[in-house]
């Protein structure tokens, strides 16, 4: 069963070889690698073309506009696999990540592996081996709303294996687009499996899309609020609006404060001046 691996690439020259090598060295070989260059200004485009010419299982695309959602959607349009997974070009996957995820997919709609964050800081996001029905998934997600530092397996689109016939599209928002995809996807699921194996290594670095403040897109850093609408829609099947109100508000406050802090750190602008920039 073919696994399509979609890798959006934007100015990833220092890391792309480690990323692609980690995919190509998997013992599971029924894969297609889809590299989507998203308007890189470094040599990333050359790397994509090199991999295309050196591997019969590699597809290289070039999109003119920067945007990880658009790049991933472009990959989804050409993907031919029964399953799909996403890898960012500055990250890499563990040695047996793909066979581990595939082996756990039987009878499941989604498999979520554990993952490691490294670089600017180190942490592990994990869960014991568990098969969850959708009510249990809803309880897990509710736990994250109440304490965003917990229950983080559903926040990103990496470290996961999706069924191609159930997946939708990434919304064209600046942040939390992967969380939005996940909760849209979950509306079409019946069973989800969490596994304790670390299958993915997520590099935390300055300048990545999740930490970049764009002066010309001031609301962009707060795109999490748009992504949260997808969480609410999924949870509304299991909780009343009254039950959702406080946890949703709690998550909004936490992430707004987090992204505002990042904007100040990235730009070096004092908090008071940043407020004036955001709300002139």
Backbone as CSV, one residue per row, in Angstrom:
resi,resn,N_x,N_y,N_z,CA_x,CA_y,CA_z,C_x,C_y,C_z
1,UNK,0.849,-1.188,0.000,0.000,0.000,0.000,0.890,1.245,0.000
2,UNK,0.756,2.038,-1.043,1.644,3.180,-1.227,1.350,4.282,-0.214
3,UNK,2.418,4.835,0.342,2.340,5.989,1.226,2.887,7.196,0.476
4,UNK,2.074,8.224,0.315,2.518,9.483,-0.284,3.048,10.383,0.831
5,UNK,4.280,10.866,0.667,4.918,11.710,1.677,5.114,13.095,1.073
6,UNK,4.384,14.061,1.575,4.386,15.417,1.022,5.299,16.303,1.866
7,UNK,6.277,16.918,1.200,7.268,17.747,1.885,7.266,19.144,1.267
8,UNK,6.643,20.132,1.918,6.744,21.508,1.420,8.136,22.054,1.716
9,UNK,8.705,22.768,0.748,10.082,23.236,0.882,10.127,24.739,0.662
10,UNK,10.636,25.451,1.662,10.875,26.891,1.495,12.182,27.253,2.195
11,UNK,13.191,27.594,1.410,14.496,28.006,1.944,14.988,27.037,3.017
12,UNK,15.024,25.765,2.656,15.387,24.708,3.607,16.734,24.085,3.279
13,UNK,17.595,24.807,2.571,18.864,24.247,2.109,19.684,23.571,3.212
14,UNK,19.783,24.139,4.435,20.624,23.499,5.456,20.101,22.159,5.964
15,UNK,18.810,21.884,5.759,18.190,20.721,6.411,17.575,19.709,5.443
16,UNK,17.352,20.088,4.204,16.547,19.260,3.305,17.187,17.901,3.047
17,UNK,18.514,17.832,3.000,19.143,16.539,2.729,18.890,15.559,3.873
18,UNK,18.994,16.035,5.118,18.692,15.170,6.259,17.241,14.723,6.218
19,UNK,16.347,15.639,5.869,14.925,15.321,5.807,14.641,14.231,4.774
20,UNK,15.064,14.462,3.531,14.758,13.518,2.455,15.468,12.187,2.684
21,UNK,16.699,12.237,3.194,17.428,10.994,3.473,16.696,10.148,4.501
22,UNK,16.106,10.791,5.512,15.390,10.037,6.546,14.177,9.321,5.965
23,UNK,13.618,9.871,4.897,12.481,9.231,4.225,12.949,8.114,3.307
24,UNK,13.978,8.377,2.545,14.436,7.406,1.544,15.105,6.185,2.172
25,UNK,15.572,6.299,3.399,16.252,5.182,4.053,15.300,4.278,4.845
26,UNK,14.007,4.516,4.746,13.036,3.681,5.444,13.039,2.264,4.873
27,UNK,12.821,1.283,5.736,12.729,-0.093,5.250,11.455,-0.311,4.442
28,UNK,10.431,0.495,4.701,9.187,0.432,3.927,9.411,1.212,2.640
29,UNK,9.352,0.531,1.506,9.750,1.136,0.236,8.590,1.490,-0.698
30,UNK,7.379,1.131,-0.340,6.247,1.452,-1.211,5.789,2.881,-0.919
31,UNK,6.612,3.820,-1.345,6.358,5.229,-1.050,6.532,6.063,-2.317
32,UNK,5.900,7.237,-2.309,6.218,8.271,-3.281,6.511,9.547,-2.492
33,UNK,7.594,10.206,-2.838,8.012,11.433,-2.157,7.639,12.618,-3.034
34,UNK,6.838,13.515,-2.504,6.381,14.682,-3.262,6.981,15.932,-2.632
35,UNK,7.983,16.499,-3.297,8.641,17.721,-2.839,7.979,18.920,-3.514
36,UNK,7.528,19.879,-2.722,6.856,21.054,-3.277,7.668,22.292,-2.914
37,UNK,8.476,22.771,-3.868,9.237,24.000,-3.649,8.277,25.184,-3.701
38,UNK,8.288,25.980,-2.644,7.299,27.036,-2.474,7.936,28.416,-2.663
39,UNK,8.613,28.590,-3.793,9.206,29.890,-4.090,10.494,30.159,-3.341
40,UNK,11.300,29.127,-3.100,12.556,29.300,-2.360,13.485,30.275,-3.075
41,UNK,14.266,31.011,-2.259,15.266,31.932,-2.807,16.685,31.429,-2.577
42,UNK,16.822,30.254,-1.956,18.141,29.638,-1.805,18.252,28.481,-2.796
43,UNK,19.071,27.495,-2.527,19.283,26.394,-3.463,18.303,25.234,-3.265
44,UNK,17.249,25.459,-2.489,16.284,24.383,-2.241,15.679,23.852,-3.533
45,UNK,15.402,24.729,-4.489,14.832,24.297,-5.775,15.779,23.321,-6.470
46,UNK,17.084,23.608,-6.424,18.061,22.714,-7.049,18.057,21.350,-6.385
47,UNK,17.929,21.328,-5.048,17.859,20.058,-4.328,16.638,19.271,-4.762
48,UNK,15.492,19.953,-4.885,14.266,19.267,-5.304,14.448,18.629,-6.674
49,UNK,15.052,19.371,-7.594,15.275,18.840,-8.939,16.275,17.684,-8.919
50,UNK,17.280,17.776,-8.047,18.252,16.692,-7.931,17.576,15.404,-7.466
51,UNK,16.741,15.507,-6.437,16.052,14.316,-5.935,15.119,13.752,-6.995
52,UNK,14.486,14.627,-7.761,13.593,14.175,-8.834,14.360,13.332,-9.848
53,UNK,15.547,13.784,-10.212,16.331,13.091,-11.230,17.015,11.833,-10.713
54,UNK,17.172,11.731,-9.383,17.917,10.595,-8.828,17.027,9.498,-8.276
55,UNK,15.717,9.712,-8.268,14.816,8.712,-7.690,13.554,8.581,-8.525
56,UNK,13.198,7.367,-8.933,11.980,7.174,-9.718,10.708,7.360,-8.888
57,UNK,10.848,7.414,-7.570,9.678,7.542,-6.700,9.537,8.954,-6.148
58,UNK,10.169,9.932,-6.795,10.132,11.311,-6.325,9.429,12.194,-7.343
59,UNK,8.562,13.071,-6.853,7.876,14.065,-7.677,8.282,15.438,-7.149
60,UNK,8.662,16.324,-8.042,9.067,17.666,-7.644,8.130,18.687,-8.264
61,UNK,7.529,19.538,-7.428,6.632,20.591,-7.891,7.206,21.944,-7.495
62,UNK,6.824,22.971,-8.222,7.251,24.328,-7.886,6.022,25.235,-7.889
63,UNK,5.765,25.876,-6.762,4.636,26.786,-6.652,5.172,28.204,-6.501
64,UNK,4.505,29.200,-7.079,5.062,30.550,-7.115,4.916,31.343,-5.820
65,UNK,3.962,30.980,-4.992,3.673,31.805,-3.814,3.981,31.068,-2.535
66,UNK,4.603,31.778,-1.602,4.928,31.158,-0.329,3.659,30.912,0.481
67,UNK,3.528,29.742,0.998,2.389,29.398,1.843,2.312,27.911,2.012
68,UNK,2.527,27.450,3.243,2.644,26.008,3.464,1.339,25.281,3.153
69,UNK,0.198,25.932,3.402,-1.083,25.289,3.089,-1.222,25.048,1.594
70,UNK,-0.912,26.066,0.792,-1.003,25.931,-0.661,-0.040,24.869,-1.165
71,UNK,1.163,24.814,-0.587,2.152,23.822,-1.009,1.676,22.408,-0.705
72,UNK,1.158,22.197,0.487,0.665,20.859,0.843,-0.533,20.475,-0.014
73,UNK,-1.418,21.438,-0.280,-2.573,21.147,-1.133,-2.142,20.783,-2.542
74,UNK,-1.100,21.441,-3.044,-0.571,21.094,-4.367,-0.066,19.659,-4.375
75,UNK,0.580,19.249,-3.279,1.040,17.868,-3.164,-0.109,16.885,-3.122
76,UNK,-1.170,17.243,-2.411,-2.328,16.358,-2.313,-2.988,16.147,-3.673
77,UNK,-2.940,17.142,-4.538,-3.578,17.026,-5.855,-2.944,15.941,-6.711
78,UNK,-1.645,15.707,-6.520,-0.958,14.726,-7.383,-0.674,13.412,-6.664
79,UNK,-0.924,13.357,-5.356,-0.604,12.154,-4.580,-1.447,10.958,-5.031
80,UNK,-0.790,9.797,-5.114,-1.440,8.588,-5.598,-1.550,7.493,-4.531
81,UNK,-1.027,7.736,-3.346,-0.987,6.703,-2.329,-2.325,6.436,-1.666
82,UNK,-2.432,5.278,-1.032,-3.610,4.969,-0.221,-3.554,5.759,1.083
83,UNK,-2.330,5.969,1.574,-2.104,6.734,2.794,-1.269,7.965,2.465
84,UNK,-1.329,8.945,3.340,-0.532,10.162,3.143,0.019,10.617,4.482
85,UNK,1.251,11.133,4.452,1.832,11.751,5.621,2.554,13.022,5.198
86,UNK,2.766,13.918,6.160,3.393,15.203,5.886,4.672,15.333,6.703
87,UNK,5.713,15.827,6.044,6.995,16.062,6.702,7.451,17.459,6.301
88,UNK,7.895,18.256,7.259,8.447,19.567,6.937,9.920,19.432,6.595
89,UNK,10.394,20.269,5.674,11.735,20.103,5.113,12.848,20.370,6.112
90,UNK,12.563,21.030,7.218,13.591,21.255,8.234,13.487,20.248,9.382
91,UNK,12.624,19.247,9.231,12.477,18.172,10.210,12.976,16.864,9.605
92,UNK,12.864,15.778,10.362,13.173,14.457,9.815,12.385,13.404,10.581
93,UNK,12.273,12.212,9.967,11.510,11.142,10.605,12.451,10.076,11.147
94,UNK,11.962,9.327,12.114,12.758,8.273,12.739,12.983,7.124,11.762
95,UNK,13.937,6.272,12.094,14.408,5.243,11.176,13.305,4.323,10.674
96,UNK,12.409,3.907,11.546,11.335,2.991,11.148,9.964,3.659,11.276
97,UNK,9.901,4.952,11.022,8.658,5.702,11.203,7.539,5.186,10.304
98,UNK,7.806,5.046,9.016,6.742,4.678,8.080,6.216,3.259,8.332
99,UNK,7.082,2.236,8.448,6.524,0.908,8.744,5.796,0.849,10.081
100,UNK,6.256,1.626,11.059,5.582,1.654,12.361,4.176,2.210,12.217
101,UNK,4.026,3.311,11.487,2.711,3.913,11.295,1.805,2.994,10.469
102,UNK,2.346,2.423,9.390,1.543,1.549,8.528,1.078,0.311,9.291
103,UNK,1.961,-0.281,10.099,1.602,-1.481,10.856,0.459,-1.233,11.825
104,UNK,0.297,-0.002,12.268,-0.754,0.328,13.237,-2.030,0.858,12.585
105,UNK,-2.045,0.918,11.258,-3.166,1.533,10.550,-4.341,0.584,10.335
106,UNK,-4.146,-0.694,10.493,-5.208,-1.669,10.232,-6.450,-1.352,11.067
107,UNK,-7.570,-1.119,10.388,-8.824,-0.840,11.068,-8.948,0.559,11.624
108,UNK,-7.952,1.419,11.355,-7.947,2.781,11.884,-8.170,3.803,10.768
109,UNK,-8.646,4.974,11.152,-8.765,6.084,10.216,-7.581,7.039,10.304
110,UNK,-6.902,7.023,11.446,-5.767,7.924,11.679,-4.864,7.295,12.718
111,UNK,-3.555,7.340,12.471,-2.569,6.923,13.471,-1.719,8.132,13.829
112,UNK,-1.613,8.407,15.117,-0.826,9.533,15.619,0.370,8.991,16.382
113,UNK,1.571,9.228,15.854,2.777,8.817,16.543,3.234,9.870,17.534
114,UNK,4.097,9.479,18.447,4.713,10.437,19.354,5.821,11.164,18.605
115,UNK,6.207,12.336,19.100,7.242,13.094,18.412,8.115,13.877,19.391
116,UNK,9.271,14.258,18.897,10.267,14.998,19.673,10.432,16.402,19.098
117,UNK,10.432,17.392,19.967,10.784,18.758,19.582,12.241,18.995,19.981
118,UNK,13.021,19.574,19.081,14.427,19.794,19.391,14.906,21.099,18.750
119,UNK,16.082,21.559,19.169,16.635,22.793,18.622,16.661,23.864,19.684
120,UNK,15.729,24.811,19.590,15.662,25.893,20.570,15.354,25.355,21.967
121,UNK,14.667,24.217,22.027,14.406,23.538,23.287,14.136,22.079,22.982
122,UNK,14.111,21.253,24.011,13.865,19.816,23.863,12.619,19.416,24.640
123,UNK,11.757,18.651,24.000,10.612,18.074,24.708,10.057,16.916,23.885
124,UNK,9.325,16.044,24.551,8.692,14.896,23.916,7.183,15.016,24.095
125,UNK,6.450,14.824,23.019,4.992,14.757,23.087,4.610,13.311,22.779
126,UNK,4.004,12.632,23.742,3.771,11.200,23.579,2.449,10.779,24.220
127,UNK,2.111,9.536,23.977,0.900,8.941,24.548,1.096,7.438,24.560
128,UNK,0.536,6.780,25.549,0.611,5.321,25.568,-0.210,4.745,24.413
129,UNK,0.043,3.487,24.095,-0.683,2.825,23.021,-2.169,2.783,23.363
130,UNK,-2.984,3.359,22.494,-4.421,3.426,22.787,-5.209,3.579,21.501
131,UNK,-6.339,2.876,21.433,-7.296,3.058,20.345,-8.488,3.825,20.885
132,UNK,-8.815,4.939,20.245,-9.838,5.841,20.748,-11.025,5.897,19.798
133,UNK,-12.229,5.860,20.376,-13.398,6.202,19.583,-13.508,7.724,19.543
134,UNK,-14.470,8.256,18.839,-14.488,9.697,18.630,-14.880,10.473,19.889
135,UNK,-15.641,9.865,20.757,-15.939,10.517,22.033,-14.662,10.649,22.856
136,UNK,-13.826,9.634,22.836,-12.557,9.688,23.560,-11.594,10.694,22.926
137,UNK,-11.625,10.801,21.594,-10.825,11.826,20.922,-11.305,13.219,21.347
138,UNK,-12.613,13.387,21.440,-13.167,14.669,21.864,-12.724,15.018,23.286
139,UNK,-12.707,14.040,24.169,-12.248,14.291,25.542,-10.769,14.670,25.565
140,UNK,-9.983,14.011,24.715,-8.556,14.338,24.616,-8.383,15.781,24.146
141,UNK,-9.133,16.171,23.115,-9.048,17.531,22.588,-9.521,18.550,23.615
142,UNK,-10.548,18.220,24.353,-11.034,19.122,25.389,-9.959,19.338,26.455
143,UNK,-9.209,18.292,26.764,-8.118,18.421,27.729,-7.072,19.411,27.272
144,UNK,-6.826,19.458,25.955,-5.869,20.424,25.412,-6.396,21.848,25.514
145,UNK,-7.680,22.040,25.282,-8.257,23.379,25.400,-8.134,23.902,26.826
146,UNK,-8.342,23.014,27.781,-8.278,23.423,29.178,-6.855,23.681,29.635
147,UNK,-5.905,22.907,29.078,-4.489,23.099,29.392,-3.694,22.882,28.110
148,UNK,-3.412,23.954,27.351,-2.758,23.809,26.043,-1.354,23.220,26.096
149,UNK,-0.789,23.061,27.263,0.525,22.432,27.381,0.409,20.908,27.482
150,UNK,-0.811,20.410,27.483,-1.067,18.981,27.557,-1.809,18.517,26.299
151,UNK,-1.806,17.191,26.077,-2.619,16.600,24.998,-2.379,17.280,23.642
152,UNK,-1.126,17.312,23.203,-0.755,18.064,22.000,-0.630,17.212,20.730
153,UNK,-0.992,15.955,20.777,-0.786,15.097,19.608,-1.609,15.507,18.387
154,UNK,-2.697,16.233,18.588,-3.560,16.592,17.465,-3.284,17.998,16.937
155,UNK,-2.234,18.638,17.417,-1.977,20.025,17.023,-1.323,20.134,15.651
156,UNK,-0.431,19.208,15.299,0.294,19.287,14.033,-0.148,18.213,13.065
157,UNK,0.257,18.363,11.794,-0.103,17.341,10.798,1.011,16.333,10.607
158,UNK,2.174,16.540,11.232,3.244,15.563,11.102,3.137,14.505,12.206
159,UNK,3.933,13.441,12.042,3.899,12.282,12.947,2.564,11.543,12.861
160,UNK,1.924,11.622,11.690,0.607,11.014,11.513,0.524,10.305,10.167
161,UNK,-0.386,9.337,10.110,-0.710,8.674,8.849,-2.205,8.816,8.623
162,UNK,-2.557,9.396,7.463,-3.947,9.652,7.104,-4.367,8.720,5.966
163,UNK,-5.664,8.497,5.859,-6.214,7.793,4.702,-6.507,8.828,3.611
164,UNK,-6.006,8.565,2.423,-6.178,9.527,1.335,-7.640,9.768,1.002
165,UNK,-8.484,8.724,1.132,-9.884,8.882,0.742,-10.707,9.660,1.766
166,UNK,-10.095,10.047,2.882,-10.816,10.812,3.891,-10.283,12.235,4.052
167,UNK,-9.082,12.491,3.530,-8.440,13.766,3.807,-9.045,14.880,2.960
168,UNK,-9.097,16.093,3.538,-9.601,17.253,2.823,-8.455,18.135,2.358
169,UNK,-8.639,19.442,2.463,-7.616,20.403,2.087,-7.225,21.249,3.296
170,UNK,-6.008,21.785,3.229,-5.574,22.723,4.259,-6.224,24.079,4.005
171,UNK,-6.822,24.691,5.025,-7.348,26.045,4.834,-6.189,27.022,4.648
172,UNK,-6.414,28.077,3.885,-5.344,29.027,3.573,-5.235,30.068,4.675
173,UNK,-4.795,29.608,5.853,-4.543,30.494,6.979,-3.071,30.399,7.347
174,UNK,-2.580,31.385,8.103,-1.141,31.507,8.326,-0.618,30.548,9.382
175,UNK,-1.363,30.352,10.440,-0.949,29.433,11.495,-2.113,28.509,11.844
176,UNK,-1.781,27.371,12.441,-2.775,26.383,12.885,-3.540,25.763,11.734
177,UNK,-2.991,25.856,10.509,-3.651,25.232,9.368,-3.644,23.716,9.486
178,UNK,-2.606,23.178,10.147,-2.539,21.727,10.311,-3.525,21.237,11.370
179,UNK,-3.689,22.014,12.431,-4.706,21.672,13.424,-6.098,21.713,12.792
180,UNK,-6.343,22.722,11.953,-7.626,22.841,11.272,-7.875,21.625,10.379
181,UNK,-6.850,21.201,9.630,-6.992,20.011,8.790,-7.326,18.793,9.636
182,UNK,-6.642,18.640,10.769,-6.864,17.474,11.619,-8.309,17.383,12.082
183,UNK,-8.847,18.486,12.558,-10.190,18.417,13.132,-11.272,18.357,12.059
184,UNK,-10.982,18.874,10.883,-11.884,18.628,9.751,-11.843,17.148,9.389
185,UNK,-10.652,16.574,9.335,-10.479,15.150,9.025,-11.201,14.272,10.047
186,UNK,-11.114,14.636,11.313,-11.707,13.828,12.378,-13.220,13.746,12.276
187,UNK,-13.849,14.702,11.595,-15.308,14.634,11.422,-15.702,13.466,10.536
188,UNK,-14.735,12.859,9.825,-15.013,11.725,8.943,-14.393,10.430,9.469
189,UNK,-14.022,10.429,10.737,-13.340,9.276,11.329,-14.221,8.550,12.336
190,UNK,-13.866,7.279,12.583,-14.513,6.483,13.622,-13.526,6.011,14.686
191,UNK,-12.287,5.709,14.256,-11.298,5.186,15.208,-9.943,5.819,14.948
192,UNK,-9.289,6.206,16.033,-7.965,6.832,15.982,-7.040,6.075,16.914
193,UNK,-5.806,5.865,16.486,-4.841,5.171,17.332,-3.681,6.084,17.691
194,UNK,-3.347,6.137,18.979,-2.152,6.809,19.475,-1.097,5.744,19.759
195,UNK,0.138,6.019,19.389,1.215,5.064,19.670,2.365,5.776,20.376
196,UNK,3.094,5.076,21.244,4.151,5.719,22.039,5.467,5.891,21.292
197,UNK,5.645,5.203,20.159,6.914,5.295,19.425,7.125,6.705,18.878
198,UNK,8.315,7.242,19.069,8.666,8.547,18.505,8.989,8.356,17.029
199,UNK,8.160,8.904,16.173,8.324,8.712,14.729,8.781,9.981,14.020
200,UNK,8.852,11.099,14.735,9.097,12.384,14.066,9.927,13.292,14.958
201,UNK,10.798,14.078,14.321,11.669,15.022,15.030,11.417,16.417,14.459
202,UNK,10.848,17.282,15.270,10.385,18.601,14.867,11.380,19.669,15.331
203,UNK,12.025,20.313,14.362,13.069,21.293,14.672,12.441,22.641,15.042
204,UNK,12.790,23.137,16.222,12.339,24.443,16.668,13.459,25.453,16.421
205,UNK,13.200,26.426,15.566,14.240,27.379,15.190,13.632,28.738,14.898
206,UNK,14.400,29.816,15.081,13.932,31.147,14.685,13.742,31.209,13.179
207,UNK,12.710,31.895,12.736,12.493,32.072,11.310,11.569,31.064,10.674
208,UNK,11.164,30.026,11.422,10.203,29.082,10.860,8.839,29.758,10.772
209,UNK,7.943,29.183,9.965,6.649,29.822,9.742,5.850,30.000,11.020
210,UNK,6.040,29.113,11.985,5.263,29.199,13.220,5.800,30.262,14.168
211,UNK,7.001,30.814,13.857,7.570,31.821,14.757,7.834,33.141,14.051
212,UNK,7.403,33.289,12.800,7.708,34.489,12.035,6.564,35.489,12.123
213,UNK,6.920,36.755,12.393,5.937,37.828,12.387,6.083,38.607,11.096
214,UNK,5.024,38.721,10.322,5.033,39.433,9.050,4.375,40.786,9.244
215,UNK,5.148,41.837,9.077,4.644,43.192,9.271,3.491,43.514,8.321
216,UNK,3.483,42.858,7.146,2.437,43.120,6.155,1.205,42.235,6.332
217,UNK,1.262,41.338,7.309,0.123,40.457,7.598,-0.049,40.409,9.106
218,UNK,-0.445,41.533,9.670,-0.478,41.663,11.126,-1.369,40.645,11.822
219,UNK,-2.539,40.314,11.277,-3.358,39.300,11.950,-2.821,37.883,11.796
220,UNK,-1.843,37.709,10.883,-1.412,36.366,10.538,-0.906,35.558,11.710
221,UNK,-0.172,36.200,12.628,0.392,35.481,13.756,-0.692,34.965,14.693
222,UNK,-1.880,35.548,14.590,-2.994,35.121,15.438,-3.959,34.216,14.663
223,UNK,-3.461,33.607,13.598,-4.282,32.719,12.793,-4.788,31.511,13.556
224,UNK,-4.181,31.232,14.697,-4.662,30.140,15.534,-6.149,30.294,15.836
225,UNK,-6.611,31.525,15.985,-8.011,31.756,16.324,-8.928,31.249,15.213
226,UNK,-8.478,31.365,13.957,-9.258,30.841,12.839,-9.240,29.313,12.859
227,UNK,-8.063,28.738,13.146,-7.958,27.291,13.224,-8.811,26.709,14.332
228,UNK,-8.991,27.464,15.388,-9.771,26.991,16.532,-11.243,26.777,16.177
229,UNK,-11.700,27.428,15.124,-13.087,27.233,14.691,-13.333,25.786,14.262
230,UNK,-12.297,25.154,13.691,-12.433,23.766,13.262,-12.505,22.828,14.470
231,UNK,-11.784,23.175,15.514,-11.844,22.391,16.751,-13.246,22.481,17.343
232,UNK,-13.762,23.703,17.396,-15.100,23.905,17.959,-16.151,23.143,17.167
233,UNK,-16.052,23.167,15.842,-17.034,22.465,15.013,-17.013,20.971,15.306
234,UNK,-15.813,20.392,15.423,-15.718,18.967,15.741,-16.305,18.675,17.113
235,UNK,-15.932,19.477,18.111,-16.354,19.209,19.486,-17.834,19.480,19.718
236,UNK,-18.444,20.298,18.867,-19.858,20.643,19.080,-20.778,19.432,18.962
237,UNK,-20.271,18.354,18.378,-21.058,17.122,18.288,-21.090,16.390,19.632
238,UNK,-20.144,16.706,20.507,-19.987,15.960,21.755,-20.207,16.818,23.007
239,UNK,-20.144,18.133,22.847,-20.303,19.039,23.981,-21.280,20.148,23.618
240,UNK,-21.970,20.671,24.621,-22.864,21.807,24.405,-22.038,23.082,24.285
241,UNK,-22.652,24.129,23.765,-21.967,25.423,23.653,-21.558,25.944,25.022
242,UNK,-22.386,25.700,26.009,-22.053,26.142,27.365,-20.812,25.423,27.884
243,UNK,-20.690,24.133,27.569,-19.521,23.364,27.995,-18.261,23.786,27.247
244,UNK,-18.418,24.258,26.029,-17.265,24.629,25.213,-16.772,26.045,25.469
245,UNK,-17.633,26.906,25.942,-17.314,28.337,26.005,-16.037,28.638,26.790
246,UNK,-15.933,28.169,28.014,-14.762,28.496,28.828,-13.478,27.845,28.301
247,UNK,-13.478,26.543,27.938,-12.250,25.964,27.383,-11.780,26.653,26.103
248,UNK,-12.715,27.021,25.210,-12.344,27.731,23.981,-11.735,29.086,24.325
249,UNK,-12.355,29.809,25.239,-11.823,31.114,25.652,-10.440,30.958,26.279
250,UNK,-10.269,29.914,27.059,-8.978,29.661,27.697,-7.894,29.451,26.639
251,UNK,-8.210,28.681,25.602,-7.251,28.417,24.538,-6.933,29.684,23.751
252,UNK,-7.941,30.508,23.512,-7.725,31.776,22.806,-6.758,32.673,23.577
253,UNK,-6.970,32.786,24.868,-6.115,33.643,25.686,-4.684,33.126,25.691
254,UNK,-4.517,31.827,25.883,-3.183,31.234,25.948,-2.415,31.478,24.654
255,UNK,-3.033,31.157,23.519,-2.311,31.244,22.254,-2.145,32.681,21.780
256,UNK,-3.092,33.545,22.077,-2.909,34.954,21.736,-1.724,35.542,22.493
257,UNK,-1.628,35.203,23.779,-0.495,35.674,24.575,0.819,35.086,24.066
258,UNK,0.790,33.806,23.704,1.995,33.147,23.202,2.483,33.786,21.909
259,UNK,1.574,34.002,20.955,1.972,34.566,19.675,2.359,36.039,19.798
260,UNK,1.702,36.767,20.687,2.084,38.159,20.922,3.502,38.222,21.498
261,UNK,3.797,37.322,22.415,5.141,37.256,22.984,6.168,36.951,21.894
262,UNK,5.838,36.011,20.988,6.752,35.689,19.893,6.993,36.891,18.996
263,UNK,5.917,37.641,18.690,6.062,38.813,17.834,7.015,39.823,18.454
264,UNK,6.901,40.023,19.766,7.798,40.958,20.463,9.235,40.451,20.443
265,UNK,9.422,39.147,20.660,10.768,38.575,20.665,11.413,38.649,19.292
266,UNK,10.646,38.340,18.248,11.182,38.312,16.893,11.582,39.703,16.426
267,UNK,10.736,40.689,16.695,10.979,42.040,16.200,11.824,42.883,17.150
268,UNK,11.879,42.493,18.437,12.577,43.314,19.422,11.796,44.550,19.814
269,UNK,10.541,44.601,19.417,9.699,45.764,19.715,9.077,45.614,21.102
270,UNK,9.133,46.632,21.960,8.500,46.556,23.276,7.000,46.298,23.167
271,UNK,6.435,45.718,24.205,5.031,45.320,24.175,4.104,46.480,23.831
272,UNK,4.319,47.632,24.444,3.432,48.777,24.205,3.472,49.216,22.743
273,UNK,4.672,49.238,22.168,4.802,49.627,20.763,4.206,48.569,19.841
274,UNK,4.325,47.302,20.217,3.744,46.230,19.413,2.230,46.355,19.382
275,UNK,1.615,46.687,20.514,0.177,46.904,20.546,-0.209,47.995,19.547
276,UNK,0.583,49.072,19.507,0.285,50.182,18.605,0.427,49.766,17.148
277,UNK,1.366,48.846,16.859,1.531,48.347,15.495,0.354,47.477,15.081
278,UNK,-0.090,46.634,16.020,-1.202,45.743,15.717,-2.523,46.481,15.635
279,UNK,-2.679,47.502,16.495,-3.932,48.243,16.556,-3.648,49.746,16.496
280,UNK,-3.263,50.255,15.311,-2.911,51.677,15.190,-4.126,52.568,15.375
